[in-house]
Amino acid sequence: MPGIPQPLEELLQQLDNLDQQERGAFLIELADEFETVPPEVASRPYPDNHRVPKCESEAFVWATDRSDGALDFHFAVENPHGISARAVSAALAETLSGQPLEEVAAVPPDIVNRMFGRQLSMGKGEGLAGIVEMATYFAHRRLRDRAAT
């Protein structure tokens, strides 16, 4: 069974070594680095089939094919106060894009607990886990499509 992509594991280990205050500052920094989906991938109004279910921040996820067979991940977060959703999206865009599909597909949704700690509310946790699940869904779908051809 493949492990999760090394860049994501390194980010998670970095977060593991921070105290709660440092972790919060780091996640806010990640959120500030968030870049919304480029217009050549998607434009408003975003289609519902890319909307993350249960996400209070109205997050959307896309995956585009790369020439090497990997995917690039793109995100939109419509809620201007969706700092947590922007942080998760920025982290995933940075650490999953270009990685082996088998590893991306193996990312468990509970990495959000590792990112934010156990103080994450259940509702927010479900929404953020949904962002992860949608990204891994695209990896699973590409793997399934390739197996069918």
C-alpha positions in Angstrom: 0.0 0.0 0.0 1.5 3.3 -1.0 2.2 6.0 1.6 1.1 9.6 1.3 3.2 11.9 -0.8 6.5 12.9 0.8 5.9 16.7 0.6 2.6 16.3 2.5 4.2 14.1 5.1 7.0 16.6 5.6 4.5 19.4 6.0 2.6 17.3 8.6 5.8 16.5 10.5 6.6 20.2 10.5 3.2 20.9 12.1 3.6 18.1 14.6 6.7 19.9 16.0 4.9 23.2 16.6 3.1 24.2 19.7 -0.6 25.4 19.4 0.3 29.1 19.0 3.1 28.4 16.4 0.8 26.0 14.6 -1.9 28.6 14.3 0.5 31.2 12.9 1.9 28.7 10.4 -1.6 27.8 9.2 -2.5 31.5 8.8 0.6 31.9 6.7 -0.5 28.9 4.6 -3.9 30.5 4.1 -2.2 33.8 3.1 -0.4 31.8 0.4 -3.6 30.4 -1.1 -4.1 31.0 -4.8 -7.6 30.5 -6.2 -8.2 28.4 -9.2 -6.9 30.0 -12.4 -9.5 31.2 -14.9 -8.2 28.8 -17.5 -9.3 25.9 -15.2 -12.6 27.3 -13.9 -14.6 30.6 -13.6 -17.5 31.7 -11.5 -20.1 30.5 -11.0 -18.3 27.3 -10.2 -20.2 24.1 -11.1 -21.8 22.1 -8.3 -20.0 18.9 -9.2 -16.7 20.5 -8.0 -18.3 21.8 -4.7 -17.1 20.2 -1.5 -20.1 18.8 0.4 -20.5 19.9 4.0 -17.9 22.7 3.7 -19.1 25.9 5.3 -16.5 27.9 3.3 -18.0 26.9 -0.1 -14.8 25.2 -1.3 -14.4 23.8 -4.7 -11.7 21.4 -6.1 -10.4 20.7 -9.6 -7.6 18.4 -10.9 -5.9 18.9 -14.3 -3.7 16.4 -16.0 0.0 16.9 -16.4 2.1 15.6 -19.2 3.9 13.2 -16.8 0.6 11.5 -15.8 0.3 13.3 -12.4 -2.3 15.9 -11.6 -2.3 19.5 -10.6 -4.8 20.4 -7.9 -6.7 23.7 -7.9 -9.1 25.1 -5.3 -11.5 27.9 -4.7 -12.8 29.1 -1.4 -15.7 31.4 -1.7 -16.1 32.4 2.0 -13.7 35.3 2.6 -13.5 34.2 6.3 -12.6 30.6 5.3 -9.0 30.7 6.7 -8.9 27.0 7.6 -10.3 26.0 4.2 -7.7 28.2 2.4 -4.9 26.7 4.6 -5.9 23.2 3.7 -6.3 24.0 0.1 -3.0 25.8 -0.1 -1.3 22.8 1.6 -2.9 20.3 -0.7 -2.1 22.3 -3.9 1.5 22.6 -2.9 2.0 19.0 -1.6 -0.2 16.9 -3.9 0.3 18.5 -7.3 2.7 16.5 -9.4 2.8 13.5 -7.0 2.1 9.9 -7.9 -1.6 9.2 -8.2 -1.4 6.1 -6.0 0.1 8.2 -3.1 -2.4 11.0 -3.6 -5.3 8.5 -3.5 -3.9 7.1 -0.2 -4.2 10.4 1.7 -6.7 9.9 4.5 -9.2 12.7 5.3 -8.2 12.7 8.9 -4.9 14.6 8.1 -7.0 17.7 8.9 -6.9 16.6 12.6 -3.1 16.3 12.3 -2.9 19.8 10.7 -5.2 21.6 13.1 -5.1 19.5 16.3 -7.9 17.9 18.2 -9.6 21.2 19.0 -11.1 21.4 15.6 -14.9 21.4 15.8 -16.7 18.4 14.2 -18.5 20.6 11.6 -15.4 22.4 10.5 -13.5 19.1 10.5 -16.0 17.4 8.2 -15.8 20.3 5.8 -12.0 20.3 5.7 -11.9 16.5 5.4 -14.3 16.9 2.5 -11.7 19.0 0.7 -9.1 16.2 1.1 -11.6 13.6 0.0 -12.5 15.5 -3.1 -8.8 15.8 -4.1 -8.2 12.1 -3.5 -11.4 11.3 -5.4 -9.8 12.9 -8.5 -6.7 10.7 -8.1 -8.9 7.6 -7.7 -10.9 8.5 -10.8 -7.7 9.0 -12.9 -6.3 5.7 -11.7 -9.6 3.9 -12.5 -9.8 5.6 -16.0 -6.2 4.5 -16.8 -6.9 1.0 -15.7 -10.0 0.8 -18.0 -7.9 1.7 -21.1 
